[in-house]
């Protein structure tokens, strides 16, 4: 699988979270679609995950017991995201376990 195919696969996985956010925690997708359109799905995820602070969306999903619907979870799932560097995945794994 080449980089373009991986990016398309990741975008589909990221966009598949939108209805789950609404159903699980009453969240709207907010600025994520705009970020995907301007930076691509991988760029959008990197932008959102650079923050050292937990987002309100992450907190609401965590409090709803739905860490499996977070972008953080998406980047650590083997086979879904093969485009993030290993160190970034490790940081996101720590966020999910804390």
Backbone as ProteinMPNN parsed JSONL, in Angstrom:
{"seq_chain_A": "XXXXXXXXXXXXXXXXXXXXXXXXXXXXXXXXXXXXXXXXXXXXXXXXXXXXXXXXXXXXXXXXXXXXXXXXXXXXXXXXXXXXXXXXXXXXXXXXXX", "coords_chain_A": {"N_chain_A": [[0.854, -1.169, 0.0], [0.648, 2.172, -0.909], [1.663, 5.565, 0.064], [-0.393, 7.37, -0.594], [-2.668, 5.739, -0.713], [-2.745, 4.901, 1.957], [-3.246, 7.358, 3.19], [-5.812, 7.947, 2.192], [-7.235, 5.814, 3.279], [-6.897, 6.376, 6.009], [-8.251, 8.833, 6.144], [-10.891, 8.037, 5.596], [-11.343, 6.436, 7.858], [-11.092, 8.371, 9.867], [-13.179, 10.161, 9.216], [-15.275, 8.412, 9.669], [-15.586, 8.5, 12.352], [-17.152, 10.704, 12.993], [-20.113, 10.361, 13.13], [-20.156, 8.707, 15.359], [-19.128, 10.328, 17.351], [-21.227, 12.108, 17.701], [-23.314, 10.373, 18.472], [-22.283, 9.102, 20.778], [-21.414, 11.1, 22.559], [-22.76, 13.411, 22.064], [-21.419, 15.205, 20.437], [-20.447, 17.546, 17.921], [-18.775, 17.541, 14.739], [-17.234, 19.775, 14.549], [-14.423, 21.727, 13.787], [-12.98, 19.841, 12.436], [-13.66, 18.704, 9.819], [-13.044, 20.932, 8.168], [-10.32, 21.204, 8.676], [-9.424, 18.777, 7.606], [-10.057, 19.203, 4.915], [-8.325, 21.307, 4.316], [-5.758, 20.497, 5.152], [-5.523, 17.827, 4.728], [-6.285, 14.51, 5.948], [-4.304, 13.29, 7.568], [-2.643, 15.467, 8.153], [-4.513, 17.055, 9.507], [-5.083, 15.446, 11.747], [-2.533, 15.375, 12.945], [-2.242, 18.089, 13.544], [-4.324, 18.454, 15.438], [-3.531, 16.687, 17.426], [-1.156, 17.62, 18.411], [-1.405, 19.267, 20.562], [-0.791, 19.704, 24.006], [-2.71, 19.768, 25.842], [-5.798, 18.301, 26.834], [-8.501, 17.971, 24.618], [-11.853, 19.335, 24.638], [-13.617, 17.625, 23.36], [-12.249, 15.143, 23.469], [-12.238, 14.803, 26.257], [-15.002, 14.631, 26.792], [-15.659, 12.302, 25.354], [-14.0, 10.458, 26.663], [-15.105, 10.597, 29.263], [-17.528, 9.5, 28.671], [-16.886, 6.94, 28.375], [-15.851, 6.168, 25.931], [-13.29, 5.982, 24.603], [-12.5, 4.641, 22.395], [-13.527, 6.006, 20.281], [-11.991, 8.173, 19.746], [-9.638, 10.419, 18.152], [-7.081, 9.989, 18.997], [-7.116, 7.266, 19.669], [-7.562, 6.21, 17.161], [-5.116, 6.68, 15.858], [-3.432, 4.884, 17.08], [-4.274, 2.367, 16.483], [-3.326, -0.618, 15.072], [-2.636, -1.015, 11.611], [-4.591, 0.789, 10.757], [-3.619, 3.409, 10.876], [-0.766, 4.002, 9.415], [0.861, 6.064, 9.032], [1.761, 7.81, 10.94], [4.479, 8.826, 12.986], [6.42, 6.69, 15.127], [7.053, 7.746, 17.707], [5.053, 9.671, 18.049], [2.804, 8.048, 18.154], [3.317, 6.653, 20.509], [3.093, 8.754, 22.398], [0.355, 9.338, 22.155], [-0.71, 6.933, 22.964], [-0.058, 6.971, 25.66], [-1.685, 9.065, 26.489], [-4.193, 7.91, 26.202], [-4.096, 5.971, 28.157], [-4.009, 7.307, 30.522]], "CA_chain_A": [[0.0, 0.0, 0.0], [1.471, 3.372, -0.971], [1.294, 6.638, 0.987], [-1.684, 7.941, -0.963], [-3.703, 4.785, -0.279], [-2.806, 4.987, 3.414], [-3.89, 8.628, 3.539], [-7.241, 7.789, 1.901], [-7.767, 4.882, 4.289], [-6.962, 7.093, 7.276], [-9.331, 9.824, 6.069], [-12.167, 7.319, 5.757], [-11.462, 6.044, 9.267], [-11.321, 9.585, 10.653], [-14.554, 10.633, 8.965], [-16.227, 7.458, 10.249], [-15.769, 8.84, 13.767], [-18.098, 11.8, 13.179], [-21.412, 9.949, 13.697], [-19.943, 8.129, 16.689], [-18.986, 11.437, 18.292], [-22.568, 12.632, 17.96], [-24.095, 9.36, 19.179], [-21.692, 8.747, 22.07], [-21.196, 12.212, 23.487], [-23.461, 14.602, 21.604], [-20.443, 16.124, 19.852], [-20.422, 17.854, 16.494], [-17.41, 17.357, 14.258], [-16.527, 21.035, 14.706], [-13.523, 22.193, 12.731], [-12.231, 18.725, 11.859], [-13.801, 18.614, 8.352], [-12.306, 22.018, 7.534], [-8.899, 20.858, 8.757], [-9.182, 17.706, 6.631], [-10.083, 19.802, 3.577], [-7.179, 22.188, 4.081], [-4.467, 19.887, 5.47], [-5.591, 16.379, 4.573], [-6.644, 13.847, 7.204], [-3.108, 13.085, 8.389], [-2.265, 16.792, 8.638], [-5.512, 17.477, 10.497], [-4.864, 14.674, 12.979], [-1.298, 15.864, 13.564], [-2.543, 19.412, 14.104], [-5.151, 18.307, 16.637], [-2.856, 15.891, 18.451], [0.048, 18.314, 18.907], [-1.715, 19.947, 21.811], [-0.501, 18.983, 25.246], [-3.95, 19.825, 26.61], [-6.883, 17.451, 26.342], [-9.601, 18.737, 24.028], [-13.171, 19.098, 25.237], [-14.173, 16.43, 22.733], [-11.59, 13.977, 24.062], [-12.717, 14.672, 27.639], [-16.383, 14.14, 26.771], [-15.648, 10.9, 24.934], [-13.41, 9.696, 27.77], [-16.086, 10.523, 30.345], [-18.617, 8.636, 28.204], [-16.351, 5.585, 28.237], [-15.703, 5.888, 24.505], [-11.968, 6.31, 24.076], [-12.375, 4.008, 21.079], [-14.044, 6.928, 19.269], [-11.122, 9.347, 19.709], [-8.578, 10.461, 17.146], [-5.928, 9.365, 19.637], [-7.262, 5.815, 19.512], [-7.428, 5.902, 15.743], [-3.721, 6.654, 15.417], [-2.679, 3.777, 17.672], [-4.809, 1.096, 16.012], [-2.48, -1.174, 14.007], [-3.254, -1.203, 10.31], [-5.415, 1.924, 10.343], [-2.747, 4.54, 10.596], [0.644, 3.648, 9.272], [1.521, 7.276, 8.567], [2.295, 8.586, 12.063], [5.748, 8.345, 13.51], [6.303, 5.848, 16.317], [7.048, 8.551, 18.92], [3.735, 10.285, 18.167], [1.887, 6.989, 18.583], [3.582, 6.403, 21.934], [2.504, 9.855, 23.191], [-1.089, 9.189, 22.14], [-1.015, 5.766, 23.793], [-0.013, 7.416, 27.068], [-2.886, 9.885, 26.734], [-5.332, 7.004, 26.342], [-3.989, 5.161, 29.36], [-4.027, 8.122, 31.748]], "C_chain_A": [[0.904, 1.238, 0.0], [0.927, 4.456, -0.034], [-0.076, 7.229, 0.678], [-2.831, 7.028, -0.526], [-3.855, 4.814, 1.237], [-3.531, 6.255, 3.868], [-5.403, 8.555, 3.299], [-7.896, 6.893, 2.953], [-7.91, 5.574, 5.65], [-8.081, 8.129, 7.261], [-10.692, 9.163, 6.236], [-12.392, 6.918, 7.207], [-11.757, 7.256, 10.145], [-12.741, 10.094, 10.46], [-15.607, 9.683, 9.54], [-16.46, 7.721, 11.737], [-16.874, 9.867, 13.981], [-19.451, 11.352, 13.735], [-21.279, 9.348, 15.095], [-19.786, 9.225, 17.735], [-20.357, 11.97, 18.686], [-23.365, 11.647, 18.819], [-23.58, 9.114, 20.594], [-21.679, 9.893, 23.064], [-21.89, 13.495, 23.055], [-22.549, 15.637, 20.966], [-20.711, 16.346, 18.369], [-18.977, 17.687, 16.033], [-16.607, 18.647, 14.279], [-15.666, 21.396, 13.512], [-12.769, 21.072, 12.034], [-12.43, 18.615, 10.351], [-13.033, 19.72, 7.613], [-10.808, 21.746, 7.557], [-8.543, 19.764, 7.755], [-9.12, 18.295, 5.226], [-8.839, 20.643, 3.299], [-5.828, 21.499, 4.262], [-4.406, 18.393, 5.168], [-5.848, 15.753, 5.936], [-5.44, 13.674, 8.126], [-2.659, 14.42, 8.967], [-3.223, 17.295, 9.702], [-5.3, 16.757, 11.822], [-3.606, 15.156, 13.688], [-1.521, 17.211, 14.223], [-3.299, 19.29, 15.43], [-4.412, 17.601, 17.772], [-1.591, 16.543, 18.998], [-0.183, 18.96, 20.263], [-1.362, 19.073, 23.007], [-1.725, 18.955, 26.162], [-4.969, 18.867, 26.006], [-7.988, 18.336, 25.772], [-10.901, 18.426, 24.765], [-13.807, 17.842, 24.666], [-13.58, 15.159, 23.305], [-12.12, 13.734, 25.475], [-14.135, 14.115, 27.663], [-16.464, 12.681, 26.347], [-15.072, 10.013, 26.034], [-14.425, 9.513, 28.893], [-17.295, 9.67, 29.981], [-18.157, 7.189, 28.046], [-16.091, 5.194, 26.8], [-14.361, 6.361, 23.956], [-11.75, 5.698, 22.695], [-12.902, 4.887, 19.95], [-13.186, 8.193, 19.164], [-10.114, 9.262, 18.563], [-7.326, 9.802, 17.712], [-5.963, 7.853, 19.461], [-7.021, 5.411, 18.063], [-5.965, 5.817, 15.318], [-2.912, 5.527, 16.038], [-3.175, 2.412, 17.232], [-3.922, 0.56, 14.885], [-3.268, -1.36, 12.714], [-4.126, -0.057, 9.852], [-4.525, 3.092, 9.983], [-1.304, 4.098, 10.588], [1.441, 4.868, 8.855], [2.099, 8.112, 9.699], [3.598, 7.973, 12.539], [5.517, 7.604, 14.821], [6.247, 6.684, 17.587], [5.708, 9.242, 19.137], [2.715, 9.261, 18.65], [2.086, 6.69, 20.067], [2.967, 7.487, 22.816], [0.998, 9.693, 23.265], [-1.509, 7.979, 22.971], [-1.007, 6.142, 25.258], [-1.237, 8.225, 27.412], [-4.088, 8.983, 26.963], [-5.29, 6.222, 27.644], [-4.024, 5.981, 30.642], [-5.411, 8.547, 32.125]], "O_chain_A": [[1.819, 1.338, 0.817], [-0.127, 4.291, 0.58], [-0.834, 7.553, 1.592], [-3.849, 7.504, -0.025], [-4.973, 4.757, 1.749], [-4.325, 6.227, 4.807], [-6.184, 9.046, 4.113], [-8.982, 7.193, 3.448], [-8.904, 5.388, 6.352], [-8.787, 8.289, 8.257], [-11.551, 9.683, 6.948], [-13.5, 7.046, 7.727], [-12.577, 7.178, 11.06], [-13.427, 10.419, 11.429], [-16.715, 10.113, 9.863], [-17.425, 7.22, 12.313], [-17.478, 9.898, 15.053], [-19.904, 11.916, 14.731], [-22.187, 9.469, 15.916], [-20.249, 9.083, 18.867], [-20.614, 12.248, 19.857], [-24.016, 12.048, 19.784], [-24.378, 8.936, 21.514], [-21.902, 9.696, 24.258], [-21.634, 14.557, 23.622], [-22.873, 16.825, 20.957], [-21.146, 15.44, 17.659], [-18.059, 17.693, 16.853], [-15.399, 18.613, 14.044], [-16.123, 21.373, 12.37], [-11.989, 21.338, 11.121], [-11.441, 18.444, 9.638], [-12.444, 19.474, 6.56], [-10.105, 22.019, 6.584], [-7.485, 19.814, 7.127], [-8.246, 17.939, 4.436], [-8.356, 20.683, 2.167], [-4.855, 21.868, 3.605], [-3.36, 17.765, 5.333], [-5.65, 16.4, 6.965], [-5.547, 13.888, 9.333], [-2.327, 14.5, 10.15], [-2.798, 17.895, 10.69], [-5.333, 17.373, 12.887], [-3.612, 15.328, 14.907], [-1.044, 17.452, 15.332], [-2.953, 19.941, 16.415], [-4.646, 17.892, 18.945], [-1.016, 16.046, 19.967], [0.763, 19.17, 21.023], [-1.605, 17.866, 23.012], [-1.763, 18.205, 27.138], [-4.988, 18.657, 24.793], [-8.364, 19.337, 26.382], [-11.029, 17.395, 25.426], [-14.456, 17.082, 25.385], [-14.302, 14.206, 23.597], [-12.416, 12.598, 25.846], [-14.442, 13.228, 28.46], [-17.242, 11.909, 26.908], [-15.601, 8.935, 26.304], [-14.588, 8.41, 29.415], [-18.003, 9.176, 30.858], [-18.931, 6.322, 27.64], [-16.107, 4.007, 26.473], [-14.316, 7.067, 22.949], [-10.92, 6.174, 21.92], [-12.74, 4.545, 18.778], [-13.61, 9.177, 18.558], [-9.787, 8.18, 18.077], [-6.593, 9.131, 16.985], [-4.947, 7.236, 19.14], [-6.366, 4.407, 17.779], [-5.61, 4.967, 14.501], [-1.811, 5.237, 15.572], [-2.564, 1.398, 17.568], [-3.78, 1.213, 13.852], [-4.416, -1.804, 12.726], [-4.383, 0.066, 8.654], [-4.662, 3.69, 8.916], [-0.704, 3.852, 11.634], [2.569, 4.74, 8.379], [2.862, 9.042, 9.439], [3.787, 6.757, 12.496], [4.545, 7.858, 15.532], [5.461, 6.366, 18.48], [5.267, 9.39, 20.277], [1.856, 9.581, 19.471], [1.113, 6.496, 20.796], [2.388, 7.186, 23.86], [0.412, 9.888, 24.33], [-2.558, 8.006, 23.614], [-1.858, 5.685, 26.021], [-1.779, 8.094, 28.509], [-4.917, 9.264, 27.829], [-6.335, 5.85, 28.178], [-4.063, 5.416, 31.735], [-5.593, 9.236, 33.129]]}, "name": "protein", "num_of_chains": 1, "seq": "XXXXXXXXXXXXXXXXXXXXXXXXXXXXXXXXXXXXXXXXXXXXXXXXXXXXXXXXXXXXXXXXXXXXXXXXXXXXXXXXXXXXXXXXXXXXXXXXXX"}
